[in-house]
Amino acid sequence: MTTRVYRIDNREQYAKAGPDDLIRMVPALGANGHSLYLPKHKIEVAGYAIIHGEALHISGPTGTAKTSLMQALQMPENFHPIADALDAPAKPVRMYPIEMATFDAPGELYQRRALRNGTTYDEPSLLVAALKDAEKANGSCYPVIWLREIGRVHSAAIQGGLLDLMPQKGDVTLPDGSRVGGNVCFVADSNYQAESDSTHTLVTFDDALRRRFNINLTLDYLPPEQEVAVLSQLFEEQRLERVADGVLERVVKLGQHIRLQRQDGNLLSLPAPTIAGYVGFLQMVERIPHLSLQQVAMSTLLGNASPDDRKVALAVFNEVFGLRQEASDEDSITERELF
């Protein structure tokens, strides 16, 4: 069955899309410039959490568009159709990104040392400053406190310290006795729900904090047919005319094989391929046409293979692209003649 892709910035198309249909979102300013493609129901779950000030945990393997989704939701072209579909006011989203890896101790969640005129003093942390600003802005926008890479904090105590700053409902009491509140959405992203990517978390997810996130969204890699559909659209947008027929489908198949190998404990030196990785492969095929496909792969998708993984990576490439094993010398490959 052909995968259909619907545009979020086309109200008629977006209304027709079903919950599992793929939605093309407008790329965020400052992003890599590529459109974002996600199932409709996952986009709307994230939008629902923002609109109603819920606590949302977004998890999944590296490269599944967790960061890109949060960036895209700041764009009115993406968020307003979601708000309209959920019968909510189409107000702007105001995002407050907080890098969790910058906190060394729980106390720093509330205040940090600063220097002025040669004298040190305590000032509100970025998190507290964001809460205060969000309280003032509430009503005119949807404020979102974005706790980035919550699994990369230096200790579990920092996660525990977030409990008092993330009340289930009501105000937050600060160390000076002042209170701050409002209908604020907390979003945390992590790799906790991706067992194969467990090396990307430094501490165990605090159970009490985990329960504060009443909405949990897991992003994963798209199935092969949807990845092909996405690449086909990006292929047209970037006018990659020199890429031969069949290469697009095979590079997706190569990515699937690498992920399967990683699940079996092999090729762990390679990151799991993403849409951005596929695009990098196809762009090099277009722009350096005299390179063999294997040379392109070893410079992009397979380029991080360790010495021990290199032979396995080449064998996987040869299997996917239908090459004989003896043609593994990069200097002698002429596989473009196969297409």
C-alpha positions as CSV (number, residue, x, y, z in Angstrom):
1,M,0.0,0.0,0.0
2,T,1.3,3.4,-0.9
3,T,2.1,5.7,2.0
4,R,0.3,9.0,1.9
5,V,1.9,12.1,3.3
6,Y,-0.3,15.0,4.4
7,R,0.8,18.6,5.0
8,I,0.1,20.3,8.3
9,D,0.1,23.7,6.7
10,N,-2.7,22.7,4.4
11,R,-5.8,22.7,6.6
12,E,-7.9,20.5,4.2
13,Q,-5.1,17.9,4.0
14,Y,-4.5,17.8,7.7
15,A,-8.2,17.4,8.4
16,K,-8.3,14.4,6.1
17,A,-5.3,12.6,7.6
18,G,-6.0,9.7,9.9
19,P,-4.3,9.2,13.3
20,D,-1.5,7.0,11.9
21,D,-1.0,8.9,8.7
22,L,2.3,10.7,8.1
23,I,2.3,14.5,8.6
24,R,4.8,16.8,7.0
25,M,5.6,19.6,9.4
26,V,7.3,22.9,8.4
27,P,11.0,22.9,9.5
28,A,11.8,25.1,12.4
29,L,13.9,28.2,11.9
30,G,17.6,27.4,12.5
31,A,17.0,23.6,12.0
32,N,18.7,21.6,9.3
33,G,16.1,22.9,6.8
34,H,14.5,19.5,6.2
35,S,10.8,19.0,6.7
36,L,9.8,16.9,9.7
37,Y,7.5,13.8,9.2
38,L,5.7,12.2,12.1
39,P,2.4,10.2,12.6
40,K,-0.5,12.6,13.2
41,H,-1.5,11.1,16.6
42,K,2.0,11.7,18.1
43,I,2.0,15.3,17.0
44,E,-1.5,15.9,18.5
45,V,-0.5,14.2,21.8
46,A,2.4,16.7,22.1
47,G,0.1,19.5,21.2
48,Y,-2.5,18.4,23.8
49,A,0.1,18.5,26.6
50,I,1.2,22.0,25.6
51,I,-2.4,23.3,25.4
52,H,-3.5,21.9,28.8
53,G,-0.3,22.5,30.7
54,E,0.5,18.8,31.3
55,A,3.8,17.2,32.0
56,L,5.0,15.3,28.9
57,H,7.9,12.9,28.7
58,I,9.2,12.3,25.1
59,S,11.5,9.4,24.8
60,G,13.1,7.2,22.1
61,P,16.3,6.4,20.4
62,T,18.7,9.0,19.2
63,G,17.6,10.4,15.8
64,T,13.9,9.9,16.1
65,A,13.1,13.6,16.0
66,K,12.5,14.4,19.7
67,T,14.3,17.7,19.5
68,S,13.0,18.5,16.0
69,L,9.4,18.0,17.1
70,M,9.8,20.4,20.0
71,Q,11.5,23.0,17.7
72,A,8.8,22.5,15.1
73,L,5.9,23.0,17.6
74,Q,7.2,26.6,18.1
75,M,6.3,27.4,14.5
76,P,2.7,28.8,14.1
77,E,2.4,27.0,10.8
78,N,2.7,23.8,12.7
79,F,1.0,24.5,16.0
80,H,-2.1,26.5,15.0
81,P,-3.6,23.6,12.9
82,I,-3.1,21.3,15.9
83,A,-4.8,23.8,18.3
84,D,-7.6,24.2,15.8
85,A,-8.1,20.4,15.6
86,L,-8.2,20.2,19.4
87,D,-10.7,23.1,19.6
88,A,-8.1,25.3,21.5
89,P,-7.2,28.9,20.9
90,A,-4.4,29.4,18.4
91,K,-2.0,31.2,20.7
92,P,1.8,31.1,20.2
93,V,4.0,28.6,22.0
94,R,6.7,30.1,24.1
95,M,9.5,27.6,24.7
96,Y,12.0,27.8,27.6
97,P,14.8,25.3,26.8
98,I,16.7,24.2,30.0
99,E,19.9,22.1,29.5
100,M,19.8,19.7,32.3
101,A,23.5,18.7,31.9
102,T,24.5,22.2,33.2
103,F,23.3,21.5,36.7
104,D,25.9,20.0,39.1
105,A,23.8,19.9,42.3
106,P,20.1,20.1,43.2
107,G,20.5,23.6,44.8
108,E,21.5,24.9,41.4
109,L,17.9,24.2,40.1
110,Y,16.8,27.2,42.3
111,Q,19.8,29.6,42.2
112,R,23.2,30.0,40.8
113,R,26.3,32.1,41.6
114,A,26.8,35.1,39.5
115,L,29.5,37.9,39.3
116,R,28.8,41.6,39.2
117,N,31.3,44.4,39.8
118,G,33.8,41.9,41.2
119,T,31.3,40.6,43.7
120,T,29.6,37.2,43.7
121,Y,25.9,36.9,44.5
122,D,23.0,34.4,44.1
123,E,20.6,35.0,41.3
124,P,17.6,32.8,40.2
125,S,18.5,29.8,38.1
126,L,17.5,29.7,34.4
127,L,14.7,27.3,35.5
128,V,13.3,29.6,38.1
129,A,13.6,32.6,35.8
130,A,11.7,30.7,33.2
131,L,8.9,29.8,35.6
132,K,8.6,33.5,36.6
133,D,8.5,34.7,33.0
134,A,6.1,31.9,32.0
135,E,3.7,33.0,34.8
136,K,3.7,36.6,33.5
137,A,3.2,35.4,29.9
138,N,0.5,32.9,30.7
139,G,-2.8,33.8,28.9
140,S,-1.1,35.3,25.9
141,C,0.8,32.2,24.9
142,Y,1.3,28.5,25.8
143,P,4.4,28.4,28.0
144,V,6.6,25.3,27.8
145,I,9.5,24.5,30.2
146,W,11.6,22.1,28.1
147,L,14.0,20.0,30.3
148,R,16.5,18.9,27.7
149,E,18.2,15.5,28.0
150,I,16.9,14.6,31.4
151,G,18.8,11.4,31.3
152,R,22.2,13.2,31.0
153,V,22.1,14.9,34.4
154,H,25.1,14.3,36.6
155,S,23.3,12.6,39.5
156,A,19.8,11.2,40.3
157,A,19.6,13.9,43.1
158,I,19.2,16.5,40.4
159,Q,16.1,14.7,39.1
160,G,14.8,14.4,42.6
161,G,15.3,18.1,43.0
162,L,12.9,18.7,40.2
163,L,10.0,17.3,42.2
164,D,9.4,20.5,44.1
165,L,9.7,22.6,40.9
166,M,7.2,20.4,39.1
167,P,4.1,20.3,41.3
168,Q,1.3,18.1,40.0
169,K,-1.0,21.1,40.4
170,G,-0.6,24.4,42.1
171,D,2.2,26.9,42.8
172,V,5.9,26.3,43.4
173,T,7.4,27.7,46.6
174,L,10.9,29.1,46.1
175,P,13.6,29.3,48.8
176,D,12.9,32.9,49.5
177,G,9.3,32.1,50.3
178,S,7.8,33.6,47.1
179,R,5.5,31.5,45.0
180,V,5.2,31.1,41.3
181,G,2.6,29.2,39.3
182,G,0.5,29.1,36.3
183,N,-0.7,26.7,33.6
184,V,2.8,25.7,32.5
185,C,3.6,22.6,30.4
186,F,6.8,20.7,31.4
187,V,8.4,18.6,28.7
188,A,11.4,16.3,29.2
189,D,13.2,14.4,26.5
190,S,15.3,11.4,27.1
191,N,16.5,8.0,25.7
192,Y,15.0,6.1,28.6
193,Q,12.5,4.2,26.5
194,A,15.1,3.0,24.1
195,E,16.9,0.0,25.6
196,S,19.4,-0.2,22.7
197,D,20.4,3.4,23.4
198,S,20.8,3.0,27.2
199,T,24.4,4.4,26.9
200,H,22.8,7.8,26.3
201,T,21.5,8.0,29.9
202,L,23.8,8.5,32.8
203,V,21.4,7.9,35.7
204,T,18.3,5.8,36.4
205,F,15.1,7.6,35.9
206,D,13.8,8.7,39.3
207,D,10.6,6.8,40.0
208,A,8.8,9.7,41.7
209,L,9.7,12.1,38.9
210,R,8.7,9.5,36.3
211,R,5.2,9.6,37.8
212,R,4.9,13.3,37.5
213,F,4.9,12.9,33.7
214,N,1.3,11.9,33.1
215,I,1.7,11.9,29.4
216,N,4.3,9.8,27.8
217,L,5.2,9.8,24.1
218,T,7.6,7.3,22.6
219,L,9.1,8.2,19.2
220,D,10.7,5.5,17.1
221,Y,12.2,5.2,13.6
222,L,9.6,5.1,10.9
223,P,8.9,1.8,9.2
224,P,10.7,1.3,5.8
225,E,7.8,2.2,3.6
226,Q,7.3,5.5,5.4
227,E,11.0,6.3,5.3
228,V,11.0,5.7,1.5
229,A,8.0,8.0,1.2
230,V,9.7,10.7,3.2
231,L,12.9,10.4,1.2
232,S,11.0,10.5,-2.0
233,Q,9.5,13.9,-1.0
234,L,12.8,15.2,0.1
235,F,14.3,13.8,-3.1
236,E,11.9,16.0,-5.1
237,E,12.4,19.1,-2.9
238,Q,16.2,18.9,-3.3
239,R,16.1,17.9,-7.0
240,L,18.6,15.1,-6.7
241,E,18.6,14.2,-10.3
242,R,21.7,12.0,-10.5
243,V,20.5,9.4,-8.0
244,A,19.7,6.2,-9.9
245,D,16.5,4.3,-9.6
246,G,16.5,1.8,-6.7
247,V,19.2,3.5,-4.7
248,L,16.8,5.3,-2.4
249,E,15.0,2.1,-1.5
250,R,18.3,0.3,-0.9
251,V,19.7,2.9,1.3
252,V,16.6,2.6,3.5
253,K,17.1,-1.2,3.5
254,L,20.7,-0.7,4.5
255,G,19.5,1.4,7.5
256,Q,17.1,-1.3,8.5
257,H,19.8,-3.9,8.4
258,I,22.1,-1.8,10.5
259,R,19.4,-1.4,13.2
260,L,18.7,-5.1,13.2
261,Q,22.5,-5.8,13.6
262,R,22.6,-3.3,16.5
263,Q,19.6,-5.1,18.2
264,D,21.7,-8.3,18.0
265,G,24.7,-6.6,19.6
266,N,26.6,-6.0,16.4
267,L,27.8,-2.8,14.7
268,L,27.4,-0.9,18.0
269,S,30.1,1.6,16.9
270,L,27.7,2.8,14.2
271,P,24.8,5.2,15.2
272,A,21.4,4.0,14.0
273,P,20.7,5.6,10.6
274,T,18.2,8.5,10.5
275,I,16.5,10.4,7.8
276,A,19.2,13.0,8.0
277,G,21.8,10.3,7.5
278,Y,20.0,9.0,4.4
279,V,19.8,12.5,3.0
280,G,23.6,13.0,3.6
281,F,24.2,9.7,1.6
282,L,22.0,10.8,-1.3
283,Q,23.4,14.3,-1.4
284,M,27.0,12.9,-1.7
285,V,25.8,10.5,-4.5
286,E,24.4,13.5,-6.3
287,R,27.3,15.9,-5.8
288,I,30.3,13.6,-6.2
289,P,29.1,11.3,-9.0
290,H,32.5,9.6,-9.6
291,L,32.4,8.0,-6.2
292,S,31.1,4.4,-5.9
293,L,28.1,3.8,-3.7
294,Q,30.3,1.9,-1.3
295,Q,32.7,4.7,-1.0
296,V,29.8,7.1,-0.3
297,A,28.4,4.7,2.3
298,M,31.8,4.4,4.1
299,S,32.0,8.2,4.2
300,T,28.5,8.7,5.6
301,L,26.3,6.0,7.1
302,L,29.1,3.5,7.7
303,G,31.8,6.0,8.3
304,N,32.0,5.6,12.1
305,A,32.5,1.8,12.0
306,S,35.3,0.6,14.3
307,P,38.1,-1.6,12.8
308,D,36.3,-4.7,14.2
309,D,32.9,-3.6,12.8
310,R,34.2,-2.5,9.4
311,K,34.2,-5.9,7.8
312,V,30.6,-6.6,9.1
313,A,29.5,-3.2,7.8
314,L,30.9,-3.9,4.4
315,A,29.3,-7.3,4.3
316,V,25.9,-5.8,5.1
317,F,26.4,-3.1,2.4
318,N,27.3,-5.7,-0.2
319,E,24.3,-7.9,0.8
320,V,21.9,-5.0,0.5
321,F,23.3,-3.7,-2.8
322,G,23.6,-7.1,-4.3
323,L,27.4,-7.1,-4.7
324,R,29.8,-10.1,-4.6
325,Q,31.9,-10.4,-1.5
326,E,35.1,-10.3,-3.4
327,A,34.2,-6.8,-4.6
328,S,34.9,-5.4,-1.2
329,D,38.0,-3.4,-2.1
330,E,36.7,0.2,-2.1
331,D,39.0,1.2,-5.0
332,S,37.6,-1.5,-7.3
333,I,33.9,-1.1,-6.8
334,T,31.9,0.0,-9.8
335,E,28.5,-0.9,-8.5
336,R,26.8,2.2,-10.0
337,E,26.9,0.2,-13.3
338,L,24.3,-2.1,-11.6
339,F,21.6,0.6,-11.7
